[in-house]
Amino acid sequence: MNYQQAWDYLDGLQFHKIKLGLDAMRSFMSRVDNPEQQLKTVHVAGTNGKGSVSVTLMTLLSEAGYRVGLYTSPHLSSVRERFRIGNTFISENSFARIATQIRGILGDEKITYFEFTTAIAFLWFAEEKLDLVVLETGLGGRLDATNIVNPLVSIITNVSMDHEAYLGNTIAAVAGEKAGIIKESVPVVTAVKEGAGLAEVRAACKKKNALLYRYEEDFFATIRPDNSWQWSTTESLSSSKYSELHCSMKGDYQIENVSLALATIQLLQGHDFQVVDNAVREGMASVQWPGRLESFSLEQTGKEIHYLLDGAHNPAGVESLVQTLKKEFSYNKLIVIWGAMADKDLQTTLAVVAELAHSIVLTKPAGERSADPELLLKNIPVAYTNKCTLLPKVESAISWAENLASSEDLILIAGSLYLVGACRKILLGELVT
């Protein structure tokens, strides 16, 4: 297969179908000599912040001179975004070659989209002879396709309600699934809060004899008056300290995410990974994570238009987005382009956003899980429905918002990374070329 044929084949593997379980993954990887067992890995799970932690960790270690692979999901517009080594994404030729290899081994057997991309990641990373690989789970943890590795460190960012149909309808159930990545004697770094899954994470660590290092218990971050911040640890992490740090990513919550990455780096020192202070500072200042609180301005129809793209799609993520809007952005009118998956908590997320918005255009990114604009409208409080316009086509939604916006306004695009990806491609072109 060439690259386009490989991507088309992959898209045919029930792109939006979710099947949790490790049997198919283990069976296939055994047929290609288990390349994942050749890799040194860090495994990252959690409800929000997985991608930010993962890309930060990759960036800091790359700045220190290590060759680090990164596997994340979903992608914004090109499947190649899921696989990278430092700032280099997998080539079209490598993607097509490995996809063809996998299809040939499978024959008539079918695996899911995510299992297929995970297999590509393991095979590509193994042949590239990397120093480390950072793996982000796709969904949950215990039964996620990535959960066949034995990592050097496990990270659980936080736990809140999301994907209830697959992970359970209580915080305890969701936390139990996330904690499923914890392995025997492998240290765990987390920002999970009391009453929000911590008991389940502690219990899993105890069962697996895994040491637990927790944000605001074993390591801390303090914002300084000049907006720099300081990171420090207790003796459990060798009383380490970094000062005068600046994070390139927007949002106060990124301090928590970066703190998790820094704690992980401390633990990796026990595996001969050394990162000097300057590499930490330079790396933090250069971290980029497109589509997550990504802001930019474009000249459109004779006026400068300001955009903010964010993949917030669950109540916790939307609350963080709203706090960042209030603290870090100034504008006259907030014009919102919103699209979401039908299986999300539409009522809670839309109520929060609708209160802030001057105008909202409800649209529908491609995909069978995407909610119709009419369904989104039903989940908006009646007091705010007069703010809403329904335009199913994403291109029309962008044009509508741009025509309404002045140079003093902000266009927020959020609700789903699929929507963010579609809009970003229209506005800025492909991330991967």
MARTITOR-313435 format. One record per atom (N, C-alpha, C): residue in three letters; x, y, z. Coordinates in steps of 0.2 Angstrom, whole numbers, plus 2048, in hexadecimal, padded with zeros to 3 digits. Atoms other than C-alpha are relative to their C-alpha. Layout:
residues N
AlaXYZ;...
***
This chain:
residues 433
Met8047FA800;Met800800800;Met804806800;Asn7FD7F97FF;Asn8058127FD;Asn7FD803806;Tyr8037FC7FA;Tyr80281F80B;Tyr7F9801800;Gln8077FE800;Gln7F1824805;Gln7FC7F9801;Gln803807800;Gln7EC811803;Gln8007FE807;Ala8008037FA;Ala7F280D814;Ala7FC804805;Trp8047FC7FC;Trp7E981C81C;Trp7F97FE7FF;Asp807802802;Asp7D9817813;Asp7FE7F9803;Tyr8018067FD;Tyr7DB805819;Tyr7FF801808;Leu8017FF7F9;Leu7DD80B82B;Leu7F9803801;Asp8067FD7FE;Asp7CE81682A;Asp7FA7FB7FF;Gly805805800;Gly7C4807825;Gly7FF7FB806;Leu8008057FB;Leu7C87FE835;Leu7FC803806;Gln8057FE7FB;Gln7B980583E;Gln803806805;Phe7FC7FA7FD;Phe7C1816842;Phe7FD802807;His8037FD7F9;His7B481B850;His7FE7FA804;Lys8028067FB;Lys7B1809857;Lys8057FF805;Ile7FB8017FA;Ile7B9806868;Ile7FF7F9802;Lys8008067FE;Lys7BD7F586D;Lys8067FF805;Leu7FA8017FB;Leu7C77F387E;Leu8017F9801;Gly7FE8077FE;Gly7D17E4882;Gly8077FF7FD;Leu7F9801802;Leu7E37DE880;Leu8027FA7FC;Asp7FF806803;Asp7E17CD878;Asp8038017F9;Ala7FE7FF807;Ala7E27D3866;Ala8078037FF;Met7FA7FD800;Met7F07DE869;Met8067FC801;Arg7FA8057FE;Arg7FB7D1872;Arg8017FB7FA;Ser7FF806806;Ser7F77C4864;Ser8048037FA;Phe7FD7FD806;Phe7FC7D0856;Phe808801802;Met7F97FE7FE;Met80C7D685F;Met8057FA800;Ser7FC807800;Ser8127C4862;Ser8027FE7F9;Arg7FF803807;Arg8117C184F;Arg8068057FD;Val7FA7FB803;Val81E7D084C;Val805800806;Asp7FA8017FB;Asp82A7CA85B;Asp7FF806805;Asn8017FB7FA;Asn8237D7868;Asn805806800;Pro7FB7FA800;Pro82C7E7863;Pro7FF804806;Glu8017FB7FA;Glu8247F0872;Glu8047FE806;Gln7FC8027FB;Gln82F7E587D;Gln8078037FF;Gln7FA7FD802;Gln83E7ED875;Gln801807803;Leu8007F87FF;Leu8397FF87A;Leu800801808;Lys8017FD7F9;Lys83C80988A;Lys7FA8057FF;Thr8067FC801;Thr82B81288D;Thr7FF803806;Val8047FD7FA;Val82281E898;Val7F98007FD;His807801802;His80F81A898;His7FC805803;Val8047FA7FD;Val80382989A;Val7F87FE7FF;Ala808800801;Ala7F082789E;Ala7FD806804;Gly8047FB7FC;Gly7E38338A6;Gly7FB8037FC;Thr8067FE804;Thr7D483C8A1;Thr8028067FC;Asn7FE7FA804;Asn7DB84D89C;Asn808801801;Gly7F97FE7FF;Gly7ED853899;Gly8057FB7FE;Lys7FC805802;Lys7F4843892;Lys8058027FB;Gly7FC7FD806;Gly7FA84B882;Gly805805802;Ser7FC7FB7FD;Ser80185A88B;Ser8067FD804;Val7FB8037FC;Val80B850897;Val8057FC7FB;Ser7FC804805;Ser811844889;Ser8058047FC;Val7FC7FC805;Val81785187D;Val805804804;Thr7FB7FC7FC;Thr81F85B88B;Thr8067FB802;Leu7FB8047FE;Leu82984C891;Leu8047FE7FA;Met7FC801806;Met82E84887F;Met8058067FE;Thr7FC7FA802;Thr83485A87C;Thr806801805;Leu7FB7FF7FB;Leu83E85B88C;Leu8067FB7FF;Leu7FB805801;Leu84784B889;Leu8038017F9;Ser7FD7FF806;Ser84A84F877;Ser805806800;Glu7FC7FA7FF;Glu85186087C;Glu8077FE804;Ala7FA8027FD;Ala85D856887;Ala8047FB7FC;Gly7FC804804;Gly86384C878;Gly7FE7F97FE;Tyr802807800;Tyr85983C879;Tyr7FB8007FA;Arg804802805;Arg85083486A;Arg7F97FD803;Val8068027FC;Val83E833871;Val7FA7FF7FB;Gly806801804;Gly82F82C868;Gly7FA802804;Leu8067FE7FD;Leu81D83286B;Leu7FA7FE7FC;Tyr806803803;Tyr80D829868;Tyr7FA803804;Thr8067FD7FD;Thr7FD83386B;Thr7FA7FF7FB;Ser806800804;Ser7EB834865;Ser7FB804803;Pro800801807;Pro7E083985D;Pro8048057FC;His7FC7FB804;His7E884384F;His7FB8067FE;Leu8057FA802;Leu7E1854849;Leu7FE7FF7F9;Ser802800807;Ser7E2852836;Ser8047FA7FC;Ser7FC805803;Ser7F0845831;Ser8017FB805;Val7FE8057FC;Val7F2834838;Val807800802;Arg7F88007FE;Arg805837838;Arg801803806;Glu7FF7FC7FA;Glu803843847;Glu8007FB806;Arg8008047FA;Arg801834852;Arg8077FD802;Phe7F98037FF;Phe81382E850;Phe8058057FE;Arg7FA7FB801;Arg822839852;Arg8067FE804;Ile7FA8017FC;Ile834838858;Ile803808800;Gly7FF7F97FF;Gly83884985F;Gly7FB8047FC;Asn8057FC804;Asn831856852;Asn7FF7FD7F9;Thr801804806;Thr831849844;Thr7FB7FB800;Phe806805801;Phe82184083F;Phe8027FB7FC;Ile7FF806804;Ile82182F837;Ile7FF8027F9;Ser8007FF807;Ser824830824;Ser7FA7FD7FD;Glu805804803;Glu81782B818;Glu8027FA7FE;Asn7FD807802;Asn82281D812;Asn8007FC805;Ser8008057FA;Ser825816823;Ser7F97FE802;Phe8078027FE;Phe812817827;Phe7FD7FB7FB;Ala802805805;Ala80E80E817;Ala8037FA800;Arg7FC8077FF;Arg81B801819;Arg7FE7FC806;Ile8028047F9;Ile8177FC82B;Ile7F97FE7FF;Ala807802801;Ala8047FD827;Ala7FF7FA7FC;Thr800806805;Thr8077F1818;Thr8027FA804;Gln7FD8057FD;Gln8117E6823;Gln7FA7FD805;Ile8058027FB;Ile8037E5831;Ile7FA7FD7FC;Arg806803804;Arg7F57E2824;Arg8027F97FD;Gly7FE806803;Gly7FF7D481C;Gly8007FB805;Ile8008057FA;Ile8017CB82D;Ile7F97FF802;Leu8078017FD;Leu7EF7CE832;Leu7FC7FC7FB;Gly804803805;Gly7E87C7821;Gly7F9802801;Asp8077FF800;Asp7D57C6823;Asp7FE802807;Glu8027FE7F9;Glu7D67CA836;Glu800807800;Lys8007F97FF;Lys7D17DB83B;Lys801802808;Ile7FF7FD7F9;Ile7D77E584A;Ile7FD807800;Thr8037FA800;Thr7D07F684F;Thr8058067FE;Tyr7FC7FA802;Tyr7D7807849;Tyr805802805;Phe7FB7FE7FB;Phe7DF80B859;Phe8067FA801;Glu7FB8067FF;Glu7E77F985B;Glu8058017FA;Phe7FC7FF806;Phe7EE7FC849;Phe805805801;Thr7FB7FA800;Thr7F680D84C;Thr8057FE806;Thr7FB8027FA;Thr7FD80685D;Thr8057FB7FD;Ala7FB805803;Ala8057F8853;Ala8058047FC;Ile7FC7FC804;Ile80C804847;Ile805804804;Ala7FC7FD7FC;Ala81380E855;Ala8067FC803;Phe7FB8057FD;Phe81C7FF85D;Phe8057FE7FB;Leu7FC803805;Leu8237F984D;Leu8058067FE;Trp7FB7FB803;Trp82A80A847;Trp805802806;Phe7FB7FE7FB;Phe83180F858;Phe8057FB801;Ala7FB8057FF;Ala83A7FE85A;Ala8058007FB;Glu7FB800805;Glu8427FF849;Glu804807800;Glu7FC7FA800;Glu84881184D;Glu805800806;Lys7FB8007FB;Lys85280C85C;Lys800806805;Leu8017F97FC;Leu84C81A868;Leu8027FF807;Asp7FE8017F9;Asp85281E879;Asp7FA7FF805;Leu8068007FC;Leu840820880;Leu7FA8017FB;Val8067FF803;Val82E81F87A;Val7FA802805;Val8067FE7FC;Val81F829882;Val7FA7FE7FD;Leu806803802;Leu80F820880;Leu7FA803803;Glu8067FE7FD;Glu7FE828882;Glu7FB7FB7FF;Thr806804801;Thr7EF81D885;Thr7FB8037FC;Gly8057FE804;Gly7E181E87A;Gly7F9801804;Leu8068007FC;Leu7D281A886;Leu8017FC806;Gly7FF8037FA;Gly7D3816898;Gly8077FE802;Gly7FA8037FE;Gly7E280B89C;Gly8017F9800;Arg8008077FE;Arg7DF7FA8A2;Arg8007FC7FA;Leu801804806;Leu7D97F3891;Leu8028047FA;Asp7FE7FC806;Asp7E1800886;Asp8057FC7FC;Ala7FB804804;Ala7EB7F9877;Ala807802802;Thr7F97FE7FE;Thr7FB80287E;Thr8027FC806;Asn7FE8027F9;Asn7FA7F988E;Asn8037F9800;Ile7FC807800;Ile8057EA889;Ile808802801;Val7F97FE7FE;Val8157F488E;Val8017FF807;Asn7FE8007F9;Asn81F7F389E;Asn804806800;Pro7FD7FA801;Pro82480589F;Pro805801806;Leu7FB7FE7FB;Leu83280E8A9;Leu7FC804806;Val8047FC7FB;Val82581A8B1;Val7F98007FD;Ser807800802;Ser81281A8B0;Ser7FD807802;Ile8027FA7FE;Ile80982B8B0;Ile7F8800800;Ile8087FF800;Ile7F682E8B5;Ile7FF807801;Thr8017F97FF;Thr7F28408B2;Thr7FB802805;Asn8067FE7FC;Asn7E18428BA;Asn7FB7FB7FE;Val806804801;Val7D083A8BB;Val7FA804800;Ser8077FD800;Ser7BF8418B6;Ser7FC7FC7FC;Met805804803;Met7B083B8AE;Met8018017F8;Asp7FF800807;Asp7B283789B;Asp7FF7F97FE;His801807803;His7AE828890;His7FD7FB805;Glu8038047FB;Glu7A282289D;Glu7FD7F97FD;Ala803806802;Ala79B815891;Ala8057FA800;Tyr7FA805800;Tyr7AC80C891;Tyr8047FF806;Leu7FC8007FA;Leu7B48118A1;Leu7FC7FF807;Gly8048007F9;Gly7A58118AE;Gly7FE807801;Asn8037FA7FE;Asn79A81E8B5;Asn801803806;Thr7FE7FD7FA;Thr7A38228C5;Thr8078027FF;Ile7F97FE800;Ile7B482A8C8;Ile8047FA802;Ala7FC8067FE;Ala7B981A8D1;Ala8017FB7FB;Ala800804806;Ala7B58108C2;Ala8058027FB;Val7FC7FD805;Val7BE81C8B6;Val8087FF803;Ala7FA8007FD;Ala7CD81D8C2;Ala8037F9800;Gly7FE807800;Gly7CE80A8C3;Gly8037FE7F9;Glu7FD801807;Glu7D08098B0;Glu8068037FE;Lys7FA7FD801;Lys7DD8168AF;Lys8067FD804;Ala7FB8037FC;Ala7E780E8BD;Ala8027F97FE;Gly7FE806803;Gly7E77FE8B3;Gly8078007FC;Ile7FA800803;Ile7F78048AB;Ile8067FF805;Ile7FB8017FB;Ile8008028BB;Ile8037F9800;Lys7FD807801;Lys80D7F48BA;Lys8047FF807;Glu7FC8027FB;Glu8177EA8C7;Glu806804801;Ser7FA7FD7FE;Ser8247F58D0;Ser8028067FB;Val7FE7FA804;Val8238038C3;Val7FD806803;Pro8027FA7FC;Pro8228148CB;Pro7FA8047FC;Val8067FC803;Val81281F8C7;Val801807802;Val8017F87FE;Val8118328C6;Val7F98027FE;Thr8077FE801;Thr80083A8C7;Thr7FE807803;Ala8037FA7FD;Ala7F68498CA;Ala7F97FF802;Val8078027FE;Val7E68408CF;Val7FF802807;Lys8027FC7FA;Lys7DD8498DD;Lys7FC7FB805;Glu8048037FA;Glu7D58438EE;Glu7F98007FE;Gly808801802;Gly7C383D8EA;Gly7FF8007F9;Ala800801807;Ala7C783C8D8;Ala8047FB7FD;Gly7FC806802;Gly7CF82B8D6;Gly8067FF803;Leu7FA8017FD;Leu7DD82D8E1;Leu8007F9804;Ala8018067FD;Ala7D781E8EC;Ala8027FA7FC;Glu7FF805805;Glu7D78138DD;Glu8077FF7FE;Val7F9800802;Val7E88188D7;Val8047FD806;Arg7FC8037FB;Arg7EF8158E8;Arg8007F9801;Ala8028077FF;Ala7E78048EA;Ala8047FC7FA;Ala7FD804805;Ala7EE7FF8D9;Ala808800801;Cys7F88007FF;Cys8008058DD;Cys8027FB806;Lys7FF8057FA;Lys7FF7FB8EE;Lys8007F97FD;Lys800807802;Lys7FA7EC8E5;Lys8057FE7FB;Lys7FB802804;Lys8077ED8D8;Lys807802803;Asn7FA7FE7FD;Asn8157F38E4;Asn8038067FC;Ala7FD7FA804;Ala8178038DA;Ala800806804;Leu7FF7FA7FC;Leu81D8138E2;Leu7FC8057FC;Leu8047FA802;Leu8118228E0;Leu803807801;Tyr7FD7F97FF;Tyr8178348DD;Tyr7FA8047FE;Arg8067FC801;Arg8098408DE;Arg801808800;Tyr7FF7F8801;Tyr8088538D8;Tyr7FC803807;Glu8027FD7FA;Glu80685E8E8;Glu8007FC806;Glu7FF8047FA;Glu80B8508F3;Glu8087FE800;Asp7F8801801;Asp81D84B8EC;Asp8038057FC;Phe7FD7FB804;Phe8208598E0;Phe7FB8057FF;Phe8047FA7FF;Phe81986B8DF;Phe8028057FA;Ala7FF7FA805;Ala81887A8D3;Ala7FD806803;Thr8027F97FD;Thr81788C8D9;Thr8018057FB;Ile8007FB804;Ile81389A8CE;Ile803806803;Arg7FC7FB7FD;Arg81F8A98D1;Arg7FC8077FD;Pro8037F9802;Pro81A8BC8D0;Pro8018027F9;Asp7FF7FE807;Asp8228BE8BF;Asp7FD7FB7FB;Asn804805804;Asn8178AF8B8;Asn8057FA7FE;Ser7FC806801;Ser8268A38B8;Ser7FE7FC806;Trp8018057FB;Trp8258948C3;Trp8057FC802;Gln7FB8047FD;Gln82F8898CE;Gln7FD7F9802;Trp8028077FF;Trp82E8768CF;Trp8057FD805;Ser7FC8037FB;Ser83486C8DE;Ser7FD7FA802;Thr8028077FE;Thr83385B8E6;Thr8027FF808;Thr7FE8027FA;Thr8348538F7;Thr8067FB7FF;Glu7FA804800;Glu8428478FC;Glu7FE7F97FC;Ser802806804;Ser8388398F3;Ser8028007F9;Leu7FD7FF806;Leu83E8408E3;Leu807804800;Ser7F97FE7FF;Ser84F8458E9;Ser801808801;Ser8007F97FE;Ser84A8578EE;Ser8028047FA;Ser7FE7FD806;Ser84C85D8DC;Ser7FC807800;Lys8037F9801;Lys84886F8D7;Lys8028037F9;Tyr7FF7FB806;Tyr84687A8C7;Tyr7FD806802;Ser8037FA7FF;Ser84388C8C8;Ser8008047F9;Glu8007FC806;Glu83F89A8BB;Glu7FE7FC7FA;Leu803803806;Leu83588F8B0;Leu7FA8047FD;His8057FD804;His82A8958A2;His7FD7FB7FB;Cys803805804;Cys81D88A899;Cys7FD8037FA;Ser8037FD806;Ser81988D887;Ser7F97FF7FF;Met807802801;Met808885888;Met7FC805805;Lys8057FC7FC;Lys7F989088E;Lys7FC7FC805;Gly8058037FB;Gly7EE88C89D;Gly8047FE806;Asp7FD8017FA;Asp7F388B8AF;Asp8017F8802;Tyr8008087FF;Tyr7EF8788AF;Tyr8067FD7FD;Gln7FA803803;Gln7FE8758A4;Gln806800805;Ile7FB8017FA;Ile8098788B4;Ile7FF7F9803;Glu8018077FD;Glu8018688BB;Glu8037FB7FB;Asn7FD805805;Asn80585F8AA;Asn807800800;Val7F8800801;Val8178658A9;Val8037FD806;Ser7FE8037FA;Ser8198618BB;Ser8017F8800;Leu800807801;Leu81584F8B7;Leu8067FE7FC;Ala7FA801805;Ala82284F8A9;Ala806800804;Leu7FA7FF7FC;Leu82F8568B5;Leu8017FA805;Ala8008057FB;Ala82B8498C2;Ala8037F97FD;Thr7FE806804;Thr82D83B8B5;Thr8078007FE;Ile7F97FF802;Ile83E8428AF;Ile8047FE807;Gln7FC8017F9;Gln8448418C2;Gln8007F8800;Leu8008087FF;Leu83F82E8C2;Leu8047FD7FA;Leu7FC803805;Leu84782B8B1;Leu807801801;Gln7F88007FE;Gln8588308B8;Gln8027FA803;Gly7FE8077FE;Gly85881F8C0;Gly8017FB7FB;His7FF804806;His8588188AF;His8058037FB;Asp7FA7FD804;Asp8678238A9;Asp7FE8057FB;Phe8027FA804;Phe85D8318A1;Phe802806804;Gln7FE7FA7FC;Gln8658418A6;Gln7FE8077FC;Val8027FA803;Val85D8528A2;Val802806804;Val7FD7FA7FD;Val8668628A7;Val7FB806801;Asp8057FB7FF;Asp85D8718AD;Asp7FE8047FA;Asn8017FC806;Asn86087B89D;Asn7FB7FC7FB;Ala804804805;Ala85886D893;Ala7F8800802;Val8077FF7FE;Val84886E89E;Val7FD8077FE;Arg8027F9802;Arg84788189C;Arg7FF8017F9;Glu8007FF808;Glu84A881889;Glu7FA7FB7FE;Gly805804802;Gly83E872887;Gly7F9803802;Met8067FD7FE;Met83087A891;Met7FE8067FC;Ala8027FA804;Ala83188A887;Ala7FF7FE7F9;Ser801802807;Ser830880877;Ser7FA7FB7FE;Val805805801;Val82287487A;Val7FA8027FC;Gln8067FE804;Gln81487486D;Gln7FB7FA7FF;Trp805805800;Trp80486B86D;Trp7FA8027FC;Pro8057FD805;Pro7F987085E;Pro7F97FE802;Gly8078027FF;Gly7E6871861;Gly7FE800808;Arg8027FF7F9;Arg7E7873874;Arg802807803;Leu7FF7F97FF;Leu7E5885879;Leu8058037FC;Glu7FC7FE805;Glu7ED889869;Glu7FD8077FE;Ser8037F9802;Ser7EB89C865;Ser8048037FA;Phe7FD7FD806;Phe7EF8A5855;Phe7FB8057FD;Ser8047FA804;Ser7E98B484A;Ser8027FF7F9;Leu7FF800808;Leu7E68B4837;Leu7FD8067FD;Glu8037FB804;Glu7E28C282B;Glu7FB7FD7FB;Gln806803804;Gln7D18BE824;Gln7FB8067FE;Thr8057FB802;Thr7C68C9819;Thr802807802;Gly7FE7F97FE;Gly7D08D981D;Gly800801808;Lys8007FF7F9;Lys7D08D6830;Lys8047FB803;Glu7FD8057FC;Glu7DA8CD83D;Glu7FC7FC804;Ile8058047FC;Ile7D18BF845;Ile8047FB804;His7FD8047FA;His7D68B6855;His7FD7FA801;Tyr803806800;Tyr7D48A4857;Tyr8037FC807;Leu7FE8047FB;Leu7D5898866;Leu7FD7F97FF;Leu802807801;Leu7D5885863;Leu8017FC806;Asp7FF8047FA;Asp7D3879871;Asp7FB7F9800;Gly803807800;Gly7CE866872;Gly7FC7FF806;Ala8048017FA;Ala7C4868882;Ala7F97FD7FE;His806804802;His7B685B881;His7FC7FD806;Asn8048037FA;Asn7B1856893;Asn800805805;Pro8017FB7FB;Pro7AC8608A2;Pro806803803;Ala7FA7FD7FD;Ala7BD8618AA;Ala8048047FB;Gly7FC7FC805;Gly7C586689A;Gly7FD8077FE;Val8047FA802;Val7B8873896;Val801805806;Glu7FF7FC7FA;Glu7BA87A8A8;Glu807803800;Ser7FA7FE801;Ser7CC87C8A5;Ser8018057FB;Leu8007FB805;Leu7C9885895;Leu7FD806802;Val8047FA7FE;Val7BD89189C;Val805804805;Gln7FC7FD7FC;Gln7C98958AA;Gln8068047FD;Thr7FB7FD804;Thr7D789989D;Thr7FD8057FC;Leu8037FB804;Leu7CB8A3893;Leu800807804;Lys8017FB7FC;Lys7C88AE8A2;Lys806803802;Lys7FA7FD7FD;Lys7D98B08A8;Lys8058027FB;Glu7FB7FF805;Glu7E48B0898;Glu7FE8047FA;Phe8037FE806;Phe7D98B788A;Phe7FC806801;Ser8057FA800;Ser7D18C8887;Ser7FD8017F9;Tyr804800806;Tyr7C48CB87A;Tyr7FA804801;Asn8077FC800;Asn7B48D5876;Asn7FB7FA800;Lys805805801;Lys7A98C6870;Lys8047F9800;Leu7FE807801;Leu7AC8B3872;Leu7FC7FD7FB;Ile804803805;Ile7A68AB862;Ile8027F8800;Val7FE8077FF;Val7A6898864;Val7FD7FB7FB;Ile802805805;Ile7A688A857;Ile8017FA804;Trp8008067FC;Trp7A187A860;Trp7FE7FA7FC;Gly802806802;Gly7A086885B;Gly8027FB804;Ala7FE8057FB;Ala7A1858865;Ala7FD7F97FE;Met802807801;Met79F846866;Met7F97FF804;Ala8078017FD;Ala78D84086A;Ala8007FC807;Asp8008047FA;Asp793835878;Asp803804806;Lys7FD7FC7FB;Lys79A843882;Lys7FB804805;Asp8057FD7FB;Asp79284D891;Asp7FF8077FD;Leu8017FA804;Leu78B85A885;Leu7FD805805;Gln8047FB7FC;Gln77F862892;Gln805804805;Thr7FC7FD7FB;Thr78D86689F;Thr8058057FC;Thr7FB7FC804;Thr79A86C892;Thr7FD8067FD;Leu8037FA804;Leu78E877887;Leu7FE805805;Ala8037FB7FC;Ala78687F896;Ala806805802;Val7FB7FC7FE;Val79788689C;Val8038047FB;Val7FD7FC806;Val79D88C88B;Val7FA8057FE;Ala8057FC803;Ala78C893886;Ala7FF807804;Glu8017FA7FC;Glu78C89F895;Glu8058057FE;Leu7FB7FB801;Leu79C8A7890;Leu8008037F9;Ala8007FE807;Ala7998A887D;Ala7FB8057FE;His8047FB803;His7928B6874;His7FB7FD7FA;Ser804804805;Ser78D8AB865;Ser8037F97FF;Ile7FD807800;Ile78F898862;Ile7FD7FE7F9;Val802804806;Val78F88F851;Val8017F9802;Leu8008087FE;Leu78B87C854;Leu8017FD7F9;Thr7FE804807;Thr793871846;Thr8027F9802;Lys7FF808800;Lys79885F843;Lys8067FE7FC;Pro7FA803803;Pro7A9858840;Pro7FF7FA7FD;Ala802807803;Ala7AA849835;Ala8017FA805;Gly8008067FC;Gly7A783883D;Gly7F97FE803;Glu8068037FE;Glu79982D842;Glu7FE802807;Arg8017FE7F9;Arg79B832855;Arg7FE807801;Ser8017F9800;Ser799844851;Ser7F8802802;Ala8077FE7FE;Ala78984C859;Ala7FE8057FA;Asp8037FB804;Asp77D85584D;Asp7FF807804;Pro8027F97FD;Pro77B868850;Pro7FA800804;Glu8078007FC;Glu769865855;Glu8017FD807;Leu7FF8037F9;Leu76E859863;Leu804805805;Leu7FC7FB7FC;Leu77B866869;Leu7FB805803;Leu8047FB7FE;Leu76E873869;Leu7FB7FE806;Lys8058037FB;Lys762868874;Lys804800807;Asn7FC8007FA;Asn770868881;Asn802807803;Ile7FF7F97FE;Ile77287B882;Ile7FA803805;Pro8067FE7FC;Pro768883890;Pro7FC8057FC;Val8057FC804;Val75988C889;Val802807800;Ala7FE7F9800;Ala75F89D88F;Ala8058027FB;Tyr7FA7FE804;Tyr76E89C883;Tyr7FF7FD7F9;Thr801802807;Thr766894873;Thr7FF8057FB;Asn8017FA805;Asn7638A586B;Asn8078027FE;Lys7F97FE802;Lys7768A686A;Lys8027FB7FA;Cys7FE805804;Cys77789785F;Cys7FE8007F9;Thr802801807;Thr77889484C;Thr8037F97FF;Leu7FE807801;Leu779882845;Leu8028007F8;Leu7FD801807;Leu78487F836;Leu8047FA800;Pro7FD8067FF;Pro78986D834;Pro8078007FC;Lys7FA800803;Lys797870828;Lys805805803;Val7FB7FD7FD;Val7A7875830;Val8038067FD;Glu7FD7FA804;Glu7AD881822;Glu7FB806801;Ser8057FB7FF;Ser79C88A824;Ser800803807;Ala8007FD7FA;Ala79E88C836;Ala806805801;Ile7FA7FC7FF;Ile7AF893835;Ile7FF8077FC;Ser8027FA803;Ser7A98A0828;Ser7FB804803;Trp8057FC7FC;Trp79A8A5832;Trp804803806;Ala7FD7FD7FB;Ala7A58A8841;Ala8058067FE;Glu7FB7FB803;Glu7B28B2837;Glu7FC8067FE;Asn8047FA802;Asn7A58BD830;Asn7FD804806;Leu8037FC7FA;Leu79E8C1841;Leu805803804;Ala7FA7FD7FC;Ala7AF8C4849;Ala8038067FE;Ser7FC7FA801;Ser7B88D484B;Ser8077FF802;Ser7F98017FD;Ser7CA8D684F;Ser801801807;Glu8008007F9;Glu7C68D9861;Glu7FD7F9803;Asp8038067FE;Asp7BD8C8862;Asp8047FA800;Leu7FD806800;Leu7C28B6865;Leu7FC7FA7FE;Ile804806802;Ile7BC8A785C;Ile8037FA803;Leu7FE8067FC;Leu7BD897867;Leu7FD7FA7FC;Ile802806803;Ile7BD88685E;Ile8017FB805;Ala7FF8057FB;Ala7BA87886A;Ala7FA7FB800;Gly805805800;Gly7B086986F;Gly8027F97FE;Ser7FD807803;Ser7BA85B866;Ser8068017FD;Leu7FA7FF804;Leu7CB859860;Leu7FF7FE7F8;Tyr802802807;Tyr7C3852850;Tyr7FE8077FD;Leu8027F9802;Leu7BB86484E;Leu8068047FF;Val7FA7FC800;Val7CB86C852;Val8057FF7FB;Gly7FB802805;Gly7D5862846;Gly7FD8027F9;Ala8037FD806;Ala7C9866838;Ala8008077FF;Cys7FF7F9801;Cys7C987883B;Cys807802800;Arg7F97FE800;Arg7DB87983E;Arg8037FF7F9;Lys7FE802807;Lys7DE87182D;Lys7FE8057FB;Ile8037FB805;Ile7D387E824;Ile804807802;Leu7FD7F97FE;Leu7DB88D82E;Leu8088007FF;Leu7F9800800;Leu7ED88882E;Leu8047FA7FC;Gly7FD805804;Gly7F0879823;Gly8027FA804;Glu7FE8067FD;Glu7F7868827;Glu805801805;Leu7FB8007FB;Leu801866837;Leu8067FC7FE;Val7FB805802;Val80B85882F;Val8018017F8;Thr7FF800808;Thr81285B81D;Thr8057FB7FE;
***
